[in-house]
Amino acid sequence: MTDSKYFTTTKKGEIFELKAELNSDKKEKKKEAVKKVIASMTVGKDVSALFPDVVNCMQTDNLELKKLVYLYLMNYAKSQPDMAIMAVNTFVKDCEDLNPLIRALAVRTMGCIRVDKITEYLCEPLRKCLKDEDPYVRKTAAVCVAKLHDINAQLVEDQGFLDTLKDLISDSNPMVVANAVAALSEIAESHPNSNLLDLNPQTINKLLTALNECTEWGQIFILDCLASYLPRDDRESQSICERVTPRLSHANSAVVLSAVKVLMKFMEMLPKDLDYYGTLLKKLAPPLVTLLSAEPELQYVALRNINLIVQKRPEILKHEMKVFFVKYNDPIYVKLEKLDIMIRLASQANIAQVLAELKEYATEVDVDFVRKAVRAIGRCAIKVEQSAERCVSTLLDLIQTKVNYVVQEAIVVIKDIFRKYPNKYESVIATLCENLDSLDEPEARAAMIWIVGEYAERIDNADELLESFLEGFHDESTQVQLQLLTAIVKLFLKKPTETQELVQQVLSLATQDSDNPDLRDRGYIYWRLLSTDPVAAKEVVLAEKPLISEETDLIEPTLLEELICHIGTLASVYHKPPSAFVEGSRGVQHKRLPPRAGSGESTESPDVGQSGPSEAPPAVIPSQGDLLGDLLNLDLAPPTATVPSVQPSMQMGAMDLLGGGLDSLVCSSPAMGAGLGAAPAAMPASLGSAPAVGGGLGDLFDLGGGVGMPTGSYVAPKTVWLLAMKAKGLEISGTFARRGGIIQMDLSLTNKAMSVMTDFAIQFNRNSFGLAPAGPLQVLTPLSPNQTIDVSLPLSTSGPVMKMEPLNNLQVAVKNNIDVFYFSCQYPLSLLFVEDGKMDRQVFLATWKDIPNDNEAQFQIKDIHLNSDVASNKLQGSNIFTIAKRTVEGQDMLYQSVKLTNGIWVLAEMRIQTGNPNYTWMCWRRPHVRECVSQNDSPVIS
Amino acid sequence: MISQIFILSSKGDHLIYKDFRGEESKDSISVFYEMVTALSGDQPPVVMSHKGLHFIHVRQGGLYWVASTKTNPSPFTIIEFLNRLAALTKDYCGSLSEKSVRMNFALIYELLDEMVVNDFGYIQTTSTDILKNFIQTEAVSSKPFSLFDLSNVGLFGAETQQSKVAPSVAASRPIMSSRGEQGGKNEIFVDVIERLSVVIGSKGVLMKADIQGEIRIKCFLPTCSEMRIGLNEELSIGKSQLKGYSSAVRVDECRFHQAVKLDEFDTFRILKVCPSQGEQTVMQYQLCDELPCAPPFQLFPSVEKDYVNRSVNLSMVLIFLKLRCDLPPKRSVFILHTSITPLPLSILYSMSQELSSPDQTAELQPKNKALLWEIPRFPGGAQLSALFKVDVPGLSSASLLEVGPVSMSFELPKQTCTGLQIRFLRLSPTQTGLSQRWVRYVTHSDSYTIRI
């Protein structure tokens, strides 16, 4: 007799037959019939017609039959709610059965029947079962509360089940505790604001005790719950860590990972100089290594988690490089993950070993893996400077094999190595050029073209090479076309005599025969640059490029912190925050690592920071990365810097072009004025930017100028900081203002998506002046599609301080129910000028004399038609105070003082020549502050 | 938390389907099957998502064991659970196949109910001890056939009872055999299984050596009594514990099943466990970067290029392999697969070979760019050699660099590389002589690579 025969019945009238059998008197026959019904249900047949007959079988003493009937009920009760009521009586009776198994079974099944009418009847039995004498029943009932909450949350609250559930945390049976915790955690997740899981040292203690006694699965629930607790101090956090550590040697990898999560989180609170901190680091390595001996599926999940851990705390696994070496029989997805971790762990100490491995991998069979291995060699070169030479020679060896895809990958990475170490390895160009013909992938072609263009002066036949590419220009991908255009322009600027024809050819191809706007626009920019001012063109196109760094592929720090809080969950496999893939309200609240106790990060000795790249690398906000990427492609690194030297008649035209192509650049500066103002700061010799700004700012000047009294500080118009397309429909524009001594960030949030946005929050990265939100972002009502809300966020200057580049750069993260978005903006320094910045005359004189000459800087501000009094009044509105004034030979000299929020004084002298619209402004004090002050002046004074 | 669990056959037939939370419809099964079959090689199959539903699956016994979820649970939990479910199914049904799952569907539903207790997808227990109190259905055992019935009975040596050898299929029968009758054999199997991964560099240097081992118990005793497993007394754990130059058996790290009591472990190296019925891993251990014995194989390769006909640039690769087995002469290795990948092959190929004995075979697999050399039995201390000539048109000397590493897979019976032994196996209170105890040792190659 086997069950499999049930699957094979397909006769007609089968339902009828079953019906007869179900109503049979014989128990055995009944049981067989129910089994048949369940079998049909499994393969997807509709047997709901048998509902009353099956329910009739429910009243039986036979547990096996009862279980089968319950199975059926759960499946069909939803589609037959009226019928399901028939079963209620039996359920209620079963809940009082002598056998605890039956009591539990009944409560469990009732909870699974998601029919409103039944839930009403469920309350009484459930209340009894929650206080049942048998732990098996209690734990089943605990979970049942969560089920009921999912169906009808209000009912659960009204009936007071939540309090009973909370009491169960102190139950004597560990399994009951674990289930109560699991149920509470789930309910709490759907109600982020209720403090259901109100954990305090006492409950934590109970949980830790239960942890040692319950089953492995229960341990997971408890550990996950512990991870959401925030210890009050480092002592408490250490004692929890000590009690969780034994879990690391558990055979169940899920327990291990949950324990790792708790430790990683609480470690954050331990001072780094504590002995225990070091001990803990050592204890974390072996369990992580052991995970790699599991099945490939578990290995993969483990590797994704290790990838996060390595980024957060590379010191844990720095000696374990060898375990990440690839085995030949690993599945490909495991191999790729291992490779990634190998590079993250690569350091000067182990680079030789790593390179030898990578070289072996590069000759394996699997194409994807080989490609990734070749890329990895390039990443090593960029990460570990000492190894660069060896990497390059390894890559050259690989190119010798002439295996097509190896050669192409090698060329792509060699391009990056050139970018990182300019003028060091160009001797290999000859070898690369030999392989020109074998390149058929766009990325490799583009890389090769870039190399030829960049080093055109060292390649004798560069023009021939590029010309050969030009023949099939229209068949190339955009990437290659853009690169070719740039390369030929570079070539032309380097060897203008021989290549005039070539450059004309490519410009006409790009501008006239192409439909691609990017290509066309870039073509036009080059064309105009070349035709108006070749010198400027040279400065633009051949400008020095910023170096690339290995940090580009790191996960952004705030995201990393959040993911660390989700170790051992799906989020850690996807490397996305849960809000990105979990629907509804569940799991949306963002978890954060606890702040480090005791010594703040800033006081840590710098050598600790060197041990890993993840110690607060400030420059890896994605928006900046994009920006950098754009610039790299465009080869237009400092485009604004060159604008002033272009002929004035050209200026507006060039502006248009640049404005179109460089959206991202413009939107990252707080205002057009400030953005262009950066130019004179970088090139003090040519101070021509003011006219370009003047037009826009003249209005402002008119408004405030005639009044002749303090009018409050200058507020720049709002600019777009975050584009809707980059932020899933959320557009943010804003500006900064100082009102009544309070710094405010004025934001306009626009919802350009189709769905409603809620749950806004904002956070700043550490910045030069410690700006931080003084309160939460007040967006009370949900933002419906196409709606715009204006918000003023008061800021304080008591946040953590870190020097930014440029000084007034501010990196902001904004969160809503959809995702977290990052952007950076710059605030005018005048924001930080405080009201009591008026220096005493005597002090001013004394300080003035003491300032060394090299702290002095001069700037000119043009086209300001103000007399000195009005100017001084206006400046006072921005907290720039005039201390004294004297007139020498028709020149008014104003002596001014400014105090910044962090207590730095800036002293300045302003010369105003009557009749001459140009002001000369000199200021003194700290060298790096001064540049920023100066660039902010022009908008303030006008 | 787990939303649904289903088991599919390799062809996509629904064998078991259970919905725990009523969040998703049954259509997700076919969605899953489409996704998993359409997956390309380098995409990780473990976690897949479709419209907010996430599938996590493992493959065991040719079946897909799948869990789906809508929240953000721990994939470790789910994978562990699915593996455990498969193991339990095997315990209860005897073997793991489409047939046995079909035959025992009611039992599996019951198992699932009790494990996940239906309870909203919260996993409750996977211990057979607890489960057997709840499980009512009886298992239907399929005929004890096994594809893996390797007739090499020497595979598992029984050290405690030298004369008798347990057949390798002895352990694959349901644990809950039909009350009484023939199934009442009170047997307990203790297996020490080690997996060896070794990388030997081109100059014969040992570059990496890891051993992962486990002690596994399969218990058929109906009543569980306490069992004491004595390991080598000189076993030391961790790097710091090395005592002088004694020939201690050493492991780096070990993990234990939570039912194991360790109060006698520190001093006497005795594991105390009350084995529940079925299979369980009592202890897992590993040793990294060190091999207590010499690696079992040494390879002396040479790869050369030769011209068949220089004028048309028809060249061939000469591969000469000399393989030595460094085991003691009494031992021997079974089924040694040696493969060389990649070879610089293009479409045209042919190969001639000279092997040292007729029972060996060699084969060229142009698709995988591989050369496979199979040795059915390799006695310890012996040395075998083979010469392969592969015609490769248009071979450049650089492409010889490409000739890849040699990887071997093999099985060393009756032997552990760490030297871990089971001194004794005692059941207390002493059973009435009915119980049979078996101890078996085996070392598998996990990844044994020799670079050329």
Interface residues (C-beta under 8 A of the other chain):
Chain A: M1 T2 D3 S4 Y6 F7 K35 I38 A39 T42 V43 G44 L63 E64 K67 L68 L71 M74 N75 K78 L101 R108 T109 G111 C112 R114 K139 T140 V143 C144 A146 K147 D150 M175 N179 A182 E186 T215 E216 W217 I220 F221 D224 S249 H250 A251 N252 S253 A254 V256 L257 S258 P286 P287 V289 T290 S293 E295 E297 L298 Y300 V301 A302 K322 V323 F325 K327 Y328 N329 D330 I332 Y333 L336 E337 E360 T363 E364 V365 D366 D368 F369 D397 Q400 T401 K402 V403 H566 G568 T569 L570 A571 V573 Y574 P578 F581 V582 E583 R586 G587
Chain B: M1 H14 L15 I16 Y17 D19 F20 R21 G22 K26 G41 D42 Q43 P44 P45 V46 V47 S49 G52 H54 V58 T69 K70 T71 N72 P73 S74 P75 F76 T77 I79 E80 F81 N83 K99 R102 M103 N104 F105 A106 Y109 E110 D113 V117 N118 D119 F120 Y122 I123 Q124 T125 T126 S127 F134 Q136 T137 V140 R195 S197 V199 K208 D210 Q212 D252 E253 C254 R255 F256 H257 Q258 T281 Q284 Q286 C288 D289 T341 P342 N368 K369 A370 S396 A398 S399 L401 E402 G404 P405 S407 S409 D446 S447 T449 R451
